[in-house]
Amino acid sequence: MDKQQKTISKPVSCQGVGLHSGQTVTLTLKPGKPNQGRVFVRTDLPGRPQITAIFQRVVDTSLATVLGADGAIVSTTEHLMAALTGMGIDNIVIEMDAYEVPIMDGSAVKFSDLIAQGEIVSQDSAKIVFSIKEPIEITQGEKRVYLEPYDGFKITCAIDFNHPLIGYQEYSLDVTPNRFAAEIAPARTFGFLHELDMMRHFGLAKGGSLDNAIVVDQDKILNEGGLRFDNEFVRHKILDCIGDFSLLGIPVCGHINIYKSGHALHHLFLESFFAKKDCWKTETL
């Protein structure tokens, strides 16, 4: 883990549609100041309200991670937040002219490429991390999140779907910018055809298509070209986990082990994390 805080050296932008809203949004990343963290700015609203990307700003986790402050929200933040964390970005300003982060191709690869285009630079401030001293665990039925001490940032994830094309998958990696960009960022979000039809019936997933999600039917992948990885499903779950855990506000020095988890349980885990202050300490690298 790098010892210096990092940002980008110049503004970079992209445009896409929101997965659930279907709205076109322009997203611009700008350099952040040391110790500022990751801050969203709604440029389309009066006063340009700001929302810091931290756990205390989470207002909904039912379909995606939604942050809110001062009457404004930003939605579907997890893929962008995963890219910022995976690429080692500590401080950044994220300007948006609509409320939902663009889904792009359903993965984080467009965001990690955009960050690289912004030219990552080290800053004159030391990186501060949560160093795990004692294990922390939360369970909900079969679902489990377990965080233990580790010299670095590692994630092990397992999923188990009662579906012939998914089944049981497990993947583990030490999260570094190179490994994130190659192994995790390209993994796309996925869903089942019957779920997509139901969401559209209720006015959701207006921007969803085979261009920005893996869609699974009873016995086949509907996307032309199929999967990018044999285990793309579990890799995407790791992507989501990195995005959700980024809301701790500073990096974690520890090993996250998750089984059949999702946004809602990750949020409950972060609540438990802050309640168990004896299990971790903040440390300057």
C-alpha positions, 0 to 999 in steps of 0.5 A: 500500500502506497504511503502517500495520498493520491489524486489526479493531476487534471480534470477528466470527463465521461458521459453515460446513462443511469442504470435505473433513471435512464438519464444521461449524465456527464461526470467529471473527475477533478483533483482533490486537496490532501485529506479532502476525501472523495466528494460528489458535487451536484452541478445541476442543483442550486448551490451545487450541493456537496456529498462526501462519500462516507458511510454516514451519508448512505441513505439507501442500499436496496438496489444500489448504494445511494448517498445523500446530504442537504436534500441532494442524492447521488445514486449507484455510486459503488462502481465508481467508488470501487475504481477510485479505491482500486486505483489508489485515489484518496482525494477527488472531486466528482461533479455530476449534472444528474443524480445517478452515476452513469452505468457505462458498460456495467463494470468499473473499467471505464472509470479506472481508464478515466482515472488513469487518463487523469494522471495519478499523482502523489500528494504531500500528505501521508496516507492514513488507514484503518489497521485491523487489530481483532477480527470483526464479523457479521452474519445474516442467515447464510450471509457473512462478512468477516474482517481480520488483520492483514498486512495489506488490503485483501478480499476473498469472496464466495457466491453460491447461486442455484443456477447452472451457469453460476453455481459456487464461485470463489476468488481472492486477491490482494488489491493493488492498482494493477491487479484491480485494473486487470482482474476486477474492473472489467467484471460487469454487473449481472442480473436475471432476465425475469428480474429485469422484466419485473424492475422495468414493470416498476419503472426501474432499470430504464437504462439497463441493456445488454450493453451494460449488464450480463443478463442470464436466462434459465440456461444461457447468457444473453450477451453476445460474446458471453462472459469476460471471465469464467468467474465474472460473477464473483469478480463483480461481487468483489468490485461491489464490495470494494466500492461499499467498503470505500465508504469507511472514508480511509483505506482498510489494512486488513483481509475482508472475507465475504460469503453471499453478501450484498450492499445491505449487509455491507452497510450493516457491517460498516455500522458494526465496524464503527461500533467496535473501536477496540478492533481497529486503530487509525495509523499513518503509513 
